[in-house]
Amino acid sequence: MKSVQNTIELFRKAGYRITPQRRAIFSVLAPDVSHPNAEDIYNNVKKDLPDISRTTVYNTLNELTDLGVLDPVSSISKNAIRYDPNTEHHHHLQCLNCHRIIDIDIDMQNLELPEKESRDFQIVKQQVTFFGYCPDCQKIKEGKR
């Protein structure tokens, strides 16, 4: 994610007010690489701002997404939308057990859909997710055998 200060400037340019709640959400997201869901973000902000509402968090996440500061990432976990502050082109690994999502930077720019499927469809972004088991979950799985 852009720095907190850059995000504040972007919000101001878009005509949004900078409230303590928004500033706290930006501060929680800026260093986070865990691809948190809205509830994770809400719980982290709530530690410092106990009166914050879920609605404020959801609205701010939608605004950040609309401004291109966050990318929503589909997840197989019960909280299906996670947020990725890394908006640069990259792909993901997702653990089928703990649902952790990890950024990977591999070149798949030349990946193309067959013409039949892509006809009249303008591709603006691609993201590939590989599913498997992270090292921690592999160890747990092996220990149970």
N, C-alpha and C positions, 0 to 999 in steps of 0.2 A: 504494500500500500504506500501511497505517497506519504510523506511525513505529515504529522499532525498539522503543522503550519501550512503546508501546501494544500491540504484538504480544507482547512479553514478558508484559505484564499479562494479556492475553487467554489466553495459553498457561497461565499459572499458574492462572487462574480455571477453566480446563478440566481442571486436574489434571496437566498436563505439567511435567516438570522442565525447567529452563533450563540447557542444557549449552553449553559453548563452541562446539560444532558448530552447534547451533541458532542461537545468537546470531550466528555468522558468516554463516549462511544468511540470517537476517533483515537483516543489514547489507548484504549483496550485493543483496538484492531491493528494499530500501526506495527507493533512488534510481533503479532501473532501469525505463525505459519502453520497452525494446526487445522486450518479450514473449519472454524467453529460454526455451529448453528446459531440461530437467533437466541435460543434459550441459554446457551453457553455465554453469549455476549451479555445478555440480560443479567445473568447471575454474577458475572464479573463486574459489571457496572454497578449493580445493586450493593456491592460491598462498600463503595464510597458514596453512593447516592441511593439510600434505601427507599426513597419515595418515587424513584423512576418507574414509569409504567412500561409494560410490554409493548403497548401501542407505540410509544415514543421510539423504542428500539426498532420495531418492525418498520415504522415509517422512515426512520433514518437509514436503515439498511436498504430500503427501496430507493431512497434518494441517492445514496452512495452508488447503488447499482446503475441507476439511470444516468448518473454523471460519469460512469466508467471507472470509478475508483475501486469497486468490488466486482468480482465475477461470481454469479451463483454456480455452484457445482452440485449436480445430482449425486445422491448418496444412496447406498443400499440400506443404510440404517433407518430406524423408525422416524428420525427427524430428517426427512428426505432432502432438504435444501441446506447446504453448507455454503459458507462464503469464503472466497479466496481473494486476499488482498494483493496477490501477485497477478496483475492483469497482462503481463508479458506473455507471449506465446510459449506454452509449455503443456505437458501432459501429466497424467497422474497414475500412481499405484494406489489401489485401495485394498485393505485387508478385509477378507470375508468374515473374519472372526471379531476383531476389535473395531472394525470400520475406520481405522486411521487412514487418512489420505496423505500421500506424500507426493510432492512435486518432483517431476523428472524433466530434464531438458534433453530431449533427443530430437534429431532432425527428421520430421515426417512431413515436411513441406510438400514433397512430391506425391503424397498419398492422394489418389484421385478416385472419385466415384465413377462407376460405369456410366456411359452417356445416357442410357435409358433412365436411370434413377436421377441423374442430375439435370436432365433436360429442363430448361425454363426455370431452374432453381438457382438462385444466386447465393453461393456460399460466401459468408462473410467471416466465418471463424471455424476452426476445427479444434477439437479436443478429444484425445483418446484416453480411456481409462483402462488400465490392466488390472485384473482382479486376481488375488492370490492370498498368501499368508505371509505376514511380516515375520521377521526373525524371532521376535518375542513370542508370537503365537505358535510358530513352528516348534519352539522349545517346549511350550506348554503341551502341545499336541503330542510330541514325541515322549514326554514324560508320562502321559496317560496310557501309553501302550504297554 
